[in-house]
């Protein structure tokens, strides 16, 4: 009988045999997520191949049978394909809206929310559902978000209201929403940073825990157009940007 050896560069699937001792690290994060106040953003930092996706797979698997926790998985790289950062934001918002509505078992109420949605939400749904493509998607995005903060602020408020409304319903058992944002490393660094800057506007939504898998060096590269090459003198500017987004940083152990 032949024996196969070698290393496969694939994340450990949820519930799969843990040969990397990922569970040693996931247990403390699982306990933190269960007990923490919200909103909060957790940053799982590490270079490509360090086990970030395997770690969040482990957390996801642990919560998969808990009716009090709604989990939403965002593959940011997929949403960024052929899209501007602003369009990516609307696609991500659409995914969150759809997943939140699915957590309510009352079908009539879900449809009532969709039919009564504001122009902003309907636009996000159109872009996110690929109803609007190419130039049309760009036009819808420009109409909704514009060039100032007003559109994003309104989007954040409406998302907050939706989360609060769903949390109060008797037909909903969800108490906490965990949103995983993975594969930011695979996006061109400048665009990854732009998406992060937009996403941070919704990180203040109550009842939500955002978990970002990110390589800090991708952030550094994405900010070079703004701060120049990283030096000991300007390193604090790069770190300050990161710290404004992440409340709890978790560094993957080296040599995973």
C-alpha positions in Angstrom: 0.0 0.0 0.0 1.5 3.3 -1.1 1.8 6.2 1.3 1.2 9.8 0.3 3.2 12.6 1.9 3.5 16.3 1.3 1.9 19.6 2.1 -1.2 20.9 0.5 -1.7 24.6 0.4 -5.4 24.5 1.2 -7.2 25.7 4.4 -8.5 23.2 6.9 -12.2 22.7 6.1 -14.8 23.3 8.8 -15.0 20.2 11.1 -12.0 18.5 9.3 -9.1 16.8 11.1 -7.0 19.5 12.7 -3.3 18.6 12.0 -2.2 22.2 12.4 -3.4 22.6 16.0 -5.7 25.4 14.8 -8.2 24.6 17.6 -5.7 25.7 20.2 -6.1 29.2 18.9 -9.7 29.1 17.9 -11.0 28.1 21.4 -10.0 31.4 23.0 -11.5 33.4 20.1 -14.7 31.4 20.2 -15.0 32.2 23.9 -14.3 35.9 23.3 -16.9 36.1 20.5 -19.5 34.5 22.8 -18.9 36.9 25.6 -17.9 40.2 23.9 -20.1 43.3 23.7 -20.9 44.5 20.2 -20.1 46.0 17.8 -16.5 44.9 17.5 -14.0 44.0 14.8 -11.4 41.2 15.1 -8.4 41.2 12.9 -6.8 37.8 12.2 -3.4 38.8 10.9 -0.9 36.6 9.1 0.9 36.2 5.8 -0.5 34.1 3.0 -0.6 30.5 4.0 -0.3 31.1 7.7 -3.7 29.5 8.5 -6.1 32.4 8.7 -8.9 30.8 6.7 -8.4 27.5 8.6 -8.8 29.4 11.9 -12.0 31.1 10.9 -13.3 27.8 9.4 -12.8 26.3 12.9 -14.7 29.1 14.5 -17.5 28.9 11.9 -17.9 25.1 12.5 -18.1 25.7 16.3 -21.0 28.1 15.9 -22.8 26.3 13.1 -25.2 24.6 15.5 -25.9 27.6 17.7 -29.3 29.1 16.9 -28.4 32.3 18.8 -25.5 33.1 16.4 -26.1 34.0 12.7 -23.0 33.6 10.6 -22.3 35.3 7.3 -19.3 34.4 5.2 -18.0 37.1 2.8 -15.4 36.1 0.2 -14.2 39.7 -0.5 -12.1 38.6 -3.5 -15.1 37.2 -5.3 -17.1 40.4 -4.7 -14.1 42.6 -6.0 -13.9 40.9 -9.4 -14.6 43.4 -12.2 -15.9 45.8 -9.6 -14.9 49.1 -8.1 -14.4 49.2 -4.3 -17.8 51.0 -4.1 -19.6 48.3 -6.1 -17.9 45.7 -3.9 -19.3 47.4 -0.8 -22.8 47.3 -2.2 -22.4 43.6 -3.1 -21.2 42.8 0.4 -24.1 44.8 1.9 -26.5 42.9 -0.3 -25.1 39.6 0.9 -25.5 40.7 4.5 -29.1 41.9 3.9 -30.1 38.7 2.2 -28.6 36.6 5.0 -30.2 38.6 7.7 -33.6 38.3 6.1 -33.1 34.5 5.9 -32.7 34.4 9.6 -36.4 35.3 10.1 -38.8 32.4 9.5 -41.7 34.7 8.8 -41.8 34.8 5.0 -44.5 37.5 4.8 -42.5 39.8 6.9 -39.4 39.2 4.8 -41.2 40.2 1.7 -42.7 43.2 3.3 -39.2 44.4 4.3 -38.0 44.0 0.7 -41.0 45.7 -0.8 -40.7 48.6 1.6 -37.0 49.0 1.3 -35.5 52.4 0.6 -34.0 53.4 -2.7 -30.6 52.9 -1.1 -31.3 49.3 -0.1 -33.0 48.5 -3.3 -29.9 49.8 -5.2 -27.6 47.6 -3.1 -29.8 44.6 -3.8 -29.7 45.4 -7.6 -25.9 45.7 -7.7 -25.4 42.8 -5.3 -27.7 40.5 -7.2 -26.0 41.3 -10.5 -29.2 42.9 -11.9 -27.1 46.0 -12.7 -23.9 45.2 -14.5 -20.9 47.2 -15.9 -21.8 50.8 -16.7 -25.2 50.4 -15.2 -23.7 49.1 -11.9 -21.4 52.1 -11.8 -24.3 54.5 -12.4 -26.4 52.9 -9.7 -23.4 53.0 -7.3 -22.7 56.7 -8.1 -26.4 57.6 -7.5 -26.5 55.8 -4.2 -23.1 56.6 -2.6 -22.1 59.8 -4.5 -18.8 61.4 -3.6 -19.4 62.3 0.1 -20.1 60.4 3.3 -23.9 61.0 3.3 -24.7 58.0 1.2 -22.6 55.6 3.2 -23.9 57.1 6.5 -27.5 56.5 5.4 -26.6 52.9 4.3 -25.0 52.3 7.7 -28.1 53.6 9.5 -30.5 51.5 7.5 -28.4 48.4 8.0 -28.4 49.2 11.7 -32.1 49.6 11.8 -32.6 46.3 9.9 -30.4 44.4 12.4 -32.2 46.0 15.3 -35.6 45.2 13.8 -34.8 41.6 13.2 -33.3 41.2 16.7 -36.6 42.2 18.3 -38.8 39.7 16.5 -40.2 36.7 18.2 -39.7 34.6 15.1 -36.0 35.3 15.2 -33.7 33.4 17.6 -30.5 35.3 16.6 -28.8 37.3 19.3 -25.4 37.9 17.7 -24.3 38.2 14.1 -20.7 37.1 13.1 -19.6 38.3 9.7 -16.4 36.8 8.3 -14.5 38.8 5.7 -11.9 36.5 4.0 -9.5 36.7 1.1 -8.7 40.4 1.3 -5.1 39.2 0.7 -6.0 38.2 -2.9 -7.2 41.6 -3.9 -4.8 44.2 -5.4 -3.5 46.0 -2.3 -4.7 49.5 -3.2 -8.2 48.1 -3.8 -8.1 46.0 -0.7 -7.4 49.1 1.4 -10.2 51.0 -0.4 -12.7 48.3 0.4 -11.5 48.3 4.0 -12.0 52.0 4.3 -15.6 51.6 3.0 -16.3 48.6 5.1 -15.2 50.3 8.3 -18.4 52.5 8.0 -20.6 49.5 8.7 -18.3 48.0 11.5 -20.3 50.0 14.0 -23.6 48.1 13.5 -24.9 46.7 16.8 -25.1 43.0 17.5 -22.4 42.4 15.0 -18.9 40.9 15.3 -16.8 41.4 12.2 -13.8 39.0 11.7 -11.3 40.0 9.1 -8.6 37.7 7.8 -5.9 40.1 6.6 -2.2 40.3 5.9 -0.8 43.5 7.4 1.7 43.8 4.6 -1.1 44.0 2.1 -2.4 47.0 4.0 1.0 48.5 4.0 1.4 48.1 0.2 -2.1 49.5 -0.3 -1.3 52.6 1.7 2.0 53.4 0.0 0.3 55.7 -2.5 -0.9 57.7 0.5 2.0 57.6 2.9 4.9 56.6 0.7 7.2 53.7 1.3 7.1 52.5 4.9 10.0 53.8 7.0 10.7 53.9 10.8 9.5 57.5 10.7 6.1 57.0 9.1 5.4 53.4 10.3 2.9 54.9 12.9 0.7 56.2 10.1 0.3 52.7 8.6 -0.4 51.2 12.1 -2.8 54.0 13.0 -4.9 53.2 9.9 -5.0 49.5 10.8 -5.8 50.2 14.5 -8.8 52.4 13.5 -10.4 49.4 11.9 -9.4 46.6 14.2 -10.3 46.6 17.9 -8.9 43.1 18.7 -5.9 42.1 16.7 -4.9 38.4 16.7 -1.6 37.4 15.1 -1.3 33.9 13.6 1.7 32.1 15.2 4.7 32.0 12.9 5.6 28.7 11.2 2.0 27.4 11.1 
